[in-house]
Amino acid sequence: MEENEESEGSGMFDLSSKFWRTFLLIVGVLLVFAGPTYVPYVLNLAHVNYFVTIGLGLVLFVIGLVLLFYLIRKKVIV
């Protein structure tokens, strides 16, 4: 029985906990939507190079998608 409970947890994040499931879902959604929009806008206001801001937005978007696909694969999102 304990072996079954241990297999649900994945390393640092225990996906059997409602807190971590909700937290990771919110982080993933924020990265997908705010990553490519608000982060480049704020960095542009700080006079950071245009290509750096667009690249960082793209990287955050991809990280958010990977996190959401991971949560879907682990059946956190059904």
Secondary structure, DSSP 8 states (H G I E B T S, - for coil): -HHHHHHHEETTEETTSHHHHHHHHHHHHHHHHHTTTHHHHHHHHTT--HHHHHHHHHHHHHHHHHHHHHHHHTTS--
